[in-house]
Amino acid sequence: MNDELLLMFHPAVYIAIGVFFGAVGAYLAEQRGRTHYKGFLVGFFFGLLGVLSLVVFLKNKNTPTAEN
């Protein structure tokens, strides 16, 4: 198989993109009262889809609900 098709960019570029999305995921998780390291892992490994899932599915723990 052609290695050029597998790695279009230098591997450091992929790591940098993962760290960026991981940082965004950690920030979003922290803002919603969750642990930042789980948000980082979701953002790092799943990228844009992981960050979007954090936006959509994480509810804010700090806001009072009608049950409280």
PyMOL commands that set and color helices and strands:
alter all, ss='L'
color gray80, all
select helices_A, chain A and resi 3-6+11-31+36-57
alter helices_A, ss='H'
color red, helices_A
deselect
rebuild
show_as cartoon
